[in-house]
Amino acid sequence: MAEKIPQDMQEVNDQVTLMQARGFDVTPEDVIQEALKLGFQSIVDDRLDGNYDTVRWDADLNALQLVGFDDELEGETKPAEGEPSFVEQFKENPSRLWFKLDNEAGRIIGR
C-alpha cells in the first residue's frame, strides 16, 4: 500500500497527531520534510515513468537533490535567494509549492 503523502497543513497536522498518539516524537516540520521528499520522488517517478533516480535532502535540509543509481548528483532544486525554505513555503501555500516542485522536476530531468 502506498504511503499517504500530506498535501496540505491539515493533513500534516492529522499525521502529527496520529504519530504522536502512537508514541513518535515528531513535529509538523518533520512531517513536511518527509512529505516534500516523498512527493518530489513521486513527481520524478511519474515524469520518468518509473523509479530510476532517488530524491534526498541535502545536508542542510535546504535543497531536494536527485541522484542516480551511482549516487551521482543529477540535479537539485532549492528556494530562490530571498525565498523562505520549502518547509515555510509549504506552510504558506502548499499548492503553489507542489506546482513549483513539478516544474523543477521537469527542468532537472528534461521532461
C-alpha positions in Angstrom: 0.0 0.0 0.0 1.4 3.4 -1.0 2.1 5.8 1.8 -0.2 8.8 2.0 1.7 12.0 1.3 0.3 15.0 3.1 -0.8 17.6 0.6 -1.6 20.5 3.0 -1.3 21.6 6.6 -4.5 19.9 7.7 -3.1 16.6 6.5 0.2 17.3 8.1 -1.4 18.1 11.5 -3.5 15.0 11.3 -0.4 12.9 10.7 1.5 14.6 13.5 -1.4 13.9 15.9 -1.7 10.3 14.9 2.1 9.7 15.1 2.4 11.4 18.5 -0.6 9.3 19.8 1.4 6.2 18.8 4.4 7.4 20.7 6.5 9.0 18.0 8.3 12.3 18.8 7.6 14.3 15.6 6.9 17.9 14.7 5.0 19.4 11.8 8.3 20.3 10.2 9.5 16.7 10.4 6.3 15.6 8.6 6.6 18.3 6.0 10.2 17.5 5.2 9.3 13.8 4.7 6.2 14.8 2.7 8.3 17.0 0.4 10.9 14.4 -0.2 8.3 11.6 -0.9 6.2 14.0 -3.0 9.1 15.2 -5.1 10.1 11.5 -5.6 6.6 10.7 -6.8 6.7 13.6 -9.2 10.0 12.5 -10.6 9.0 8.9 -10.9 5.8 9.9 -12.7 7.8 12.0 -15.2 10.4 9.2 -15.7 7.7 6.5 -16.0 9.4 4.6 -13.2 11.8 4.8 -10.3 15.2 5.5 -11.8 16.6 8.2 -9.6 16.3 8.9 -5.8 15.4 12.1 -4.1 17.1 13.1 -0.9 17.6 16.3 1.1 21.0 18.0 1.2 22.9 18.1 4.5 21.3 21.4 5.4 17.7 20.3 4.6 17.6 23.2 2.1 17.7 21.6 -1.3 16.0 18.5 -2.7 18.6 16.5 -4.7 18.1 14.0 -7.4 20.7 11.3 -7.5 21.2 8.4 -10.0 22.0 4.8 -9.4 25.7 5.5 -8.9 24.8 8.2 -6.2 25.9 10.9 -8.7 24.0 14.2 -8.3 21.7 14.6 -11.3 20.3 17.9 -10.2 18.7 19.8 -7.3 16.1 22.3 -6.5 16.2 24.8 -3.7 14.4 28.0 -2.8 15.5 31.0 -4.8 17.6 33.6 -3.0 15.5 35.5 -0.6 12.7 33.0 -0.6 11.8 31.1 2.6 12.6 27.4 3.0 10.5 24.8 1.2 9.0 23.9 4.6 7.9 27.5 5.2 6.6 27.7 1.6 4.6 24.6 2.2 3.1 26.1 5.4 2.2 29.3 3.5 0.8 27.8 0.2 1.3 24.1 -0.3 -0.5 24.1 -3.7 2.0 26.7 -5.1 4.9 24.7 -3.8 3.7 21.4 -5.3 3.3 23.2 -8.6 6.8 24.7 -8.3 8.3 21.3 -7.5 6.6 19.7 -10.5 8.1 22.4 -12.7 11.5 21.9 -11.1 11.4 18.1 -11.7 10.7 18.9 -15.4 13.7 21.3 -15.5 16.0 18.8 -13.9 15.1 15.7 -15.9 14.2 17.5 -19.1 10.6 16.2 -19.3 
